[in-house]
Every structure is written in structure tokens, then in C-alpha cells.
């Protein structure tokens, strides 16, 4: 096989593997941003965090939120706020760490090993 063809195939394989591993890391982030409590499942977003922080700043101790399926769920504002903030932080930090490892990898085997 021609050396140029071998390099082109290796570059293509690397690119596909890199893209696949980044997508897998993104799906893991989405999974890590799910929080189940009180019979409901919430997707932790910046908007949810902002709303719960606003409730907390107003002195609300308990509130009713709609989960991702639009089911009403009663929450304890203080503990809910603490949990979702921590989970959001940890999920994004783990995502950043994974993406940085993938970016530094220069071979297909290294990309797969670091993902």
C-alpha cells in the first residue's frame, strides 16, 4: 500500500474515533446531569439552577417543580439546590477532564484509552 494512502487512512480513522469518543463523552455528560428525587427526574440545567437559587434567595423552604415529564414534584429547596449545584459542577469537571485527555491523544489507541 502506498505510504500516502496509509497516512490518509490512519488520519481518517483517527478523526472518526476522535469524533466518536467526543460524542460518547457528551452523552455521559447528559446522563450525569439527570437527578432523580421525590418520584421525578430532573435535567440539571443552568435555568433550573437559577430558578432554584432564586427560590432559595426568597427564603422558600419548599416548592413544587415540574420534572422533565411535566410531573409536579415537591422539593426541599435548600437540599435540592445544594445537590444540583454539586452534581452540575462534578459532571462538567469530569467532561472537561475527558475532553482534555481526548484532545491530547495523538493515536487511535490513545483516544480510546483516554475516553
N, C-alpha and C positions, 0 to 999 in steps of 0.2 A: 504494500500500500504506500502511496506517495506520502512523504512526510507532511506536506501541507494539508493533505486530506485528513491525516491522523490528528493534526493540531486542530483543524476545524471541527472534527467530530468530538474531540475532547472538550473544546470550548463550548460547543452546543450542549453536551451532556452536563457540563458544569453549570451552565446557565439554567437549564431545566431543573436540575437538582437544587440550585440556589433558590429559584422561584418556588419550588415545591416546599422546601423547608421554611421559607418565609411565610407561606400560606398556612402551613401547619402551626407555626408559632402564633399567627394571628387567630386561628381557630382556638388554640389553647387559651389565649387571652380572653376571647369571648366566653369560653367556658368558665374561666376563673372569675369573670365579672357577674356571675349568677349568684344570688343569695336567697336561700330559702328560709322562711320563718313564718310562723303562725298559719301554716297551710297555704302560703302563697310563695311564688318565686318572683324575685325582682331582678331586673337587669340594672346593674350599678352603672349609672351614667353621671356625667357632670351635672346634668339638670336635676337628677334625683338627689344628689349630694347637696346641691344648692338649696333645693326646696326643704330638705330635712334640716339643714343648718339654719335656714330662715325660721322654721318651726321652733327649733331649739332656742334661737335668739329671742323669740317672742315669749319664751317661757312655757311653751306647751310641753306637757309631760306625756301625753298620749294623743295619737292621731289615727285616722283611717286613711290608708293609701290604697290605690288600685295596683295590683300586681300586673305582670306582663300579659295576663289573660283577662284583665279588667275585673278581677275578683276583689272585693273590698277586704282588706286585712287590717286589723287593729295592731298598731305597733307602739312600743315604748320608745319615745323619740330619742332620749339620751343614748340608750344602748344600741339602737338601730343606727344612729349617726356614727357612733364610735366604730361599730363593726364594718359598716360600708366604707368609711374612710380608710380604715386599715386594710381591708380587702382590696380596695381600689389601688392603694399605694403598692401593696405587695404584688398584685397582678401586673401592674405596669413596670415595676422594677424587674420582675422576672422576665417579662417580654423584652425589655431593653437589654438585659444581660444575654438572652438568647440571640437576639438580632446582632449584637456586637460580636459574639462568637462566630456567627454565620458569616458576617462581613469580613472577618479576619481570615477565614478559611480560604485556602487557595486551590484545594483539590476537592474532587467529589467525595472522596473518603473522609476528608476533614470536615466538610459541610455536614455530612450525615452524622458523623461522630459528635459534632458540637451542637446539633439541634436538639 
